[in-house]
Amino acid sequence: MRPGKRRRWRGRYWHDDDASRSRSPAERARNDHLLQAIEDTVGMKIGIIGAGNVGTGLGKRLAVHGHDIMVSFARSPDKVRTAAMTIGAGARAGSPEEAVAHGEVVIIATPWAVTLEAVRSVATGLDGKIVWDATNPLKGDMSGLAIGTSTSGGEEISRAVPGAHIVKAVPPFAEVLHSDSMEIAGQLPSVFVCSDNGDARKTIVDLVGQIPATAVEAGPLSLARYSEPLGMLLVQLAYAQGMGARIGASLIR
């Protein structure tokens, strides 16, 4: 640190006062919002867009750690209310706009076919927020990936909402999230966490650990081009090859 440079401790991260002053007002607002969200990953406000099995599974597992959950986005308001009851622990139902406004972190857990439309509809509200992309860009018949290799679902979401801090982290199967134990053959599955923003990445690493799963801080968002195909391989093994959904990948080191 160069002489005379002031730094303030916020949670687990240092914040440079002079660097903050050099930013535009809009950049400072986004940075302050991010710093506030990462100060403590216990008791956070989390909005979920996607009231299906993955969204409710993540919601259930995070709610027990004291997080304030609002879930949204289903075919009917009744299904969203049912999803909130499934999550329990005081989780509430709302619209996507309400879930985004509620969340310090927003989880995207929608089917890929509707994901980009869903995030674009709330893009303004996502500006400056940490967005956990829990989707995988599967084709509708699960025969393969709709996009991949030269781009990824995470990168496409980032392009759709460029003001947000996108973090790609494909969770374990919904069947595992809703089961009594996250362990598979005695060990927790790995979740590979990719983002261009290191602080946002660390925040999702912490939340993944609370599911619990073994979070692997994998690096930039472009590496989602490789973590998403891993998810596709597991889908094929689980369903096409008949291994069942209680499988996962694990990084051994």
Residue pairs with C-beta under 8 A, 6 or more apart in sequence:
1 7
5 16
5 18
6 16
6 17
6 18
7 14
7 15
7 16
7 17
8 14
8 15
8 17
9 15
10 35
10 39
11 35
11 38
11 39
11 40
12 38
12 39
12 202
13 35
13 38
13 199
15 35
20 28
20 31
23 31
29 128
30 127
30 128
30 163
31 128
33 128
33 129
34 128
34 129
34 130
34 165
34 197
34 199
34 200
35 199
36 104
37 44
37 104
37 105
37 129
37 130
37 203
38 130
38 199
38 200
38 202
38 203
41 203
41 206
41 207
41 210
42 65
42 66
42 67
43 66
43 67
43 68
44 67
44 68
44 104
44 105
45 67
45 68
45 70
45 102
45 103
45 104
45 105
46 59
46 62
46 67
46 68
46 69
46 70
46 102
46 103
46 104
46 105
46 106
46 107
47 69
47 70
47 71
47 72
47 94
47 98
47 99
47 100
47 101
47 102
47 103
47 105
47 106
47 107
48 55
48 58
48 59
48 69
48 70
48 71
48 72
48 73
48 99
48 103
48 106
48 107
48 109
49 55
49 72
49 73
49 96
49 99
49 100
49 106
49 107
49 108
49 109
49 110
49 118
49 119
49 122
50 71
50 72
50 73
50 107
50 108
50 109
50 110
50 111
50 118
50 134
50 135
51 71
51 72
51 73
51 74
51 79
51 80
51 82
51 83
51 93
52 74
52 83
52 109
52 110
52 111
52 174
53 174
53 175
53 177
53 178
54 109
54 134
54 171
54 174
54 177
55 71
55 73
55 83
55 107
55 109
55 110
55 134
56 71
56 83
56 86
56 87
56 178
57 171
57 174
57 176
57 177
57 178
58 107
58 109
58 134
58 171
58 177
58 211
59 69
59 71
59 83
59 86
59 87
59 91
60 86
60 87
60 88
60 89
60 177
60 178
61 177
61 182
61 210
61 211
61 212
62 69
62 207
62 210
62 211
63 69
63 87
63 88
63 89
63 90
63 91
64 89
65 210
68 90
68 102
69 84
69 87
69 89
69 90
69 91
69 92
70 84
70 91
70 92
70 93
70 94
70 98
70 99
70 102
70 103
71 80
71 83
71 84
71 87
71 91
71 92
71 93
71 94
71 99
72 80
72 93
72 94
72 95
72 96
72 98
72 99
73 80
73 96
73 99
73 110
73 118
74 80
74 83
77 93
80 93
80 94
81 93
83 93
84 91
84 92
84 93
85 91
94 102
96 118
96 121
96 122
97 122
97 125
99 106
100 106
100 122
100 125
100 126
100 129
101 125
103 129
104 129
104 130
105 129
105 130
105 131
105 132
105 203
105 204
105 207
106 126
106 129
106 130
106 131
106 132
106 164
107 131
107 132
107 134
108 115
108 118
108 119
108 131
108 132
108 133
108 134
108 135
108 157
109 134
109 135
110 118
110 135
111 135
112 135
112 136
112 137
112 138
112 146
112 153
113 140
113 146
115 135
115 137
115 153
115 157
116 156
116 157
116 160
119 126
119 131
119 157
119 160
119 161
120 160
120 161
123 160
123 161
123 163
123 164
126 161
126 163
126 164
127 161
127 163
127 164
128 163
128 164
128 165
129 164
129 165
130 164
130 165
130 167
130 197
130 200
130 203
130 204
131 157
131 161
131 164
131 165
131 166
131 167
132 167
132 169
132 204
132 207
133 153
133 154
133 157
133 166
133 167
133 168
133 169
133 224
134 169
134 170
134 171
135 153
135 157
135 170
136 145
136 153
136 170
136 228
136 231
136 232
136 235
137 145
137 146
137 147
137 148
137 152
137 153
137 156
137 228
138 144
138 145
138 146
138 232
138 235
139 145
139 146
142 235
142 236
142 239
142 240
144 232
145 228
145 229
145 232
147 153
147 156
148 225
148 228
148 229
148 232
149 225
149 229
150 225
151 225
152 168
152 221
152 222
152 224
152 225
152 228
153 168
153 224
153 228
154 166
154 167
154 168
154 194
154 221
154 224
154 228
155 221
155 222
155 224
155 225
157 166
158 164
158 166
158 196
158 221
165 195
165 197
165 199
165 200
166 195
166 196
166 200
166 221
167 193
167 194
167 195
167 197
167 200
167 201
167 203
167 204
167 221
168 192
168 193
168 194
168 195
168 221
168 224
168 227
168 228
169 191
169 192
169 193
169 194
169 204
169 208
169 215
170 191
170 192
170 227
170 228
170 230
170 231
171 177
171 191
171 208
171 211
171 213
172 182
172 189
172 191
172 211
172 213
172 248
173 234
173 238
173 245
173 246
173 247
173 248
174 245
175 245
175 246
176 182
176 184
176 189
176 245
176 246
176 248
177 211
179 246
182 188
182 189
182 211
182 212
182 213
184 246
184 247
184 248
187 214
187 250
188 212
188 213
188 214
188 250
189 213
189 214
189 248
189 249
189 250
190 213
190 214
190 215
190 216
190 248
190 249
190 250
190 251
191 208
191 211
191 213
191 214
191 215
191 216
192 216
192 218
192 223
192 227
192 230
192 251
193 201
193 204
193 205
193 208
193 215
193 216
193 217
193 218
194 201
194 218
194 219
194 220
194 221
194 222
194 223
194 224
194 227
195 201
195 204
195 220
195 221
196 220
196 221
201 217
202 217
204 215
205 215
205 217
206 215
208 215
209 215
214 250
214 251
216 251
218 227
230 249
234 247
234 248
234 249
237 243
237 247
238 244
238 245
238 247
239 245
